[in-house]
Amino acid sequence: MRRPLLLLAVVAALAGCGGSATKPPSVAGPPGPGTVLYDAGVWAVVVDGGRATAFHRVAGTWRADRSGAVQIRILGPKPGEKVAATPQVAAELVAHSRLVESSLWVDGNELLVKGGGLTPDRGTIYGAPDAPLAPGTHVAVAYGRTGTHATAVAWTFRV
């Protein structure tokens, strides 16, 4: 019984690691094009329109990680779904190695996330905006990273 609880605690602790890193100066300038949601110096998340990309800085150059090594499944709101003004946003993360970082954003604002899972390479993160959202279309982004690969996914929903 102690092992599942320990793993749940580890995944839950990692779920909130997305946006608290200090930003060292970027040699190569910002990754992009688009709006940088997160920049930890070596890893970054950029949203451009309805598409999100995880970037890794290698030898001073930002490179998009398109490996698919971290899989993200949108749990809610479903893409295009109409929801209440304060929706719960959730995603499942799956990788072939230990997940070390994750986060969620709505309209560029990072959510305070909670999470859990039974193994270090599979977990769920979820959170809700601090205040009700205005009527209209909103963009959500989910991000997950292992020690060597990352994925970011964007989708829209309506209030």
C-alpha positions, 0 to 999 in steps of 0.5 A: 500500500505504501508504494502506490501512495508514494508514487502518487505523491511524487507525481502530484508534486511534479504536476505543479513544477511547470511554471516556477523555474527561474529564467536564465538568459536565453542565448538564442532568443525566444523560441517560436514563433508565437507566445512563450508560455513557459521558458526554463532556459533549457525547455520552453512551451510556445503557443501559436494560434491553435498549436502548442510546441515544446522546445528544447535548447540544444547547443544554444539553439531552440529545437521543437521536440516532435518526437512524440515520446510524451503522449498527451490525451485531452480529458476535458474540456473536449476540443470544441465543447461548450462548458461552464464558465469555470471549467476543470481542465485535465489531461493524461500524460504517458511516456516511456520514461519518468515524467519530471514536469507538467503544466496546464494553461488557459488563455496563456494563464498557468493553472494551479494543477493537481495530479496523480498516477500509479506509475512515474511514467503515467499520470493525470493533471487537472486544474481550473481557472482562478476566475470565471471565463468570459463567454467565447472561445478559449485556448487550453495548453497541456505540457509534459516532459521527461528528462529528454523529451517533451510535448505540448498540445493546444485545443479550444473550447467554448464558454 
